[in-house]
Amino acid sequence: MCRYLESTEWEFAEVVVVDDGSRDATAEVARKAGARVVANPGNRGKGYTVRHGMLEAKGEWALFTDADLSSPIEELDKLWSTAGRERAQVVIGSRAMDRSVIGVHQPLLREYSGRFFNLVMRLVTDLPFADTQCGFKLFETRAARLIFERQRLDGFGFDVEALYIAQQLGCTTVEVPVKWNDVAGTKVSLWRGLGAFAELAKMRWYGVRGKYR
């Protein structure tokens, strides 16, 4: 169901900002900066927010990235060149393939929790990736629509779910190391991060029941 879309240059580009129920001037500032702003119906969570943005994308390729730009936007060149070289429909940034390119590490508890999550994720899903949670992923847009229209998780397990669906659809997915820096002030609590473990079980159950087909 997935195939690589040949493209040699950027003929169209846009920045889509998804407003997940913010109470400050985020939307106004983004519009003044030239972004296209789409709003969630209230605060719905990261999975819903990314899904909304990816389904709104109009170009042939769509990148989703965290608002704090933990991975510099210049790292897109790595993902883009890899997509062409590997004829991949999905290319994901990774902090784990080469940890020497991490500038500022997370606190130790959060970093080792992430490593443990990855171990459990591999056991549950059979996905081969070293880091599914880096918020820097490039999708061929037609593949993205097939993937994100099937997504069901609104929490932090959505990254794994997207890659799991991509695998089920036969999308070629490649992981590449990217520069990354932990940014102070994250609003992701450890408790909410732990919820992603429960979502792995839910996702696996959806897969067994054929919900992603």
Secondary structure as the mmCIF struct_conf table of DSSP 4:
data_model
#
loop_
_struct_conf.conf_type_id
_struct_conf.id
_struct_conf.beg_label_comp_id
_struct_conf.beg_label_asym_id
_struct_conf.beg_label_seq_id
_struct_conf.end_label_comp_id
_struct_conf.end_label_asym_id
_struct_conf.end_label_seq_id
BEND BEND1 GLU A 9 GLU A 9
BEND BEND2 GLU A 11 GLU A 11
STRN STRN1 VAL A 16 ASP A 19
BEND BEND3 GLY A 21 GLY A 21
BEND BEND4 ASP A 24 ALA A 25
HELX_RH_AL_P HELX_RH_AL_P1 THR A 26 LYS A 32
TURN_TY1_P TURN_TY1_P1 ALA A 33 GLY A 34
HELX_LH_PP_P HELX_LH_PP_P1 ALA A 35 ALA A 35
STRN STRN2 ARG A 36 ALA A 39
BEND BEND5 PRO A 41 GLY A 42
HELX_RH_AL_P HELX_RH_AL_P2 LYS A 46 GLU A 56
BEND BEND6 GLY A 59 GLU A 60
STRN STRN3 TRP A 61 THR A 65
TURN_TY1_P TURN_TY1_P2 ALA A 67 ASP A 68
BEND BEND7 SER A 70 SER A 71
HELX_RH_3T_P HELX_RH_3T_P1 ILE A 73 GLU A 75
HELX_RH_AL_P HELX_RH_AL_P3 LEU A 76 GLU A 86
TURN_TY1_P TURN_TY1_P3 ARG A 87 ARG A 87
BEND BEND8 GLN A 89 GLN A 89
STRN STRN4 VAL A 90 SER A 94
BEND BEND9 ARG A 95 MET A 97
HELX_RH_3T_P HELX_RH_3T_P2 ARG A 99 VAL A 101
STRN STRN5 ILE A 102 VAL A 104
HELX_LH_PP_P HELX_LH_PP_P2 HIS A 105 PRO A 107
HELX_RH_AL_P HELX_RH_AL_P4 LEU A 108 THR A 125
BEND BEND10 ALA A 130 ALA A 130
BEND BEND11 THR A 132 THR A 132
BEND BEND12 GLY A 135 GLY A 135
STRN STRN6 PHE A 136 GLU A 140
HELX_RH_AL_P HELX_RH_AL_P5 THR A 141 PHE A 148
TURN_TY1_P TURN_TY1_P4 GLU A 149 ARG A 150
BEND BEND13 GLY A 155 GLY A 155
TURN_TY1_P TURN_TY1_P5 PHE A 156 GLY A 157
HELX_RH_AL_P HELX_RH_AL_P6 PHE A 158 LEU A 169
TURN_TY1_P TURN_TY1_P6 GLY A 170 GLY A 170
STRN STRN7 THR A 173 PRO A 177
STRN STRN8 TRP A 180 ASN A 181
TURN_TY1_P TURN_TY1_P7 ALA A 184 GLY A 185
HELX_RH_AL_P HELX_RH_AL_P7 LEU A 190 VAL A 208
TURN_TY1_P TURN_TY1_P8 ARG A 209 TYR A 212
#
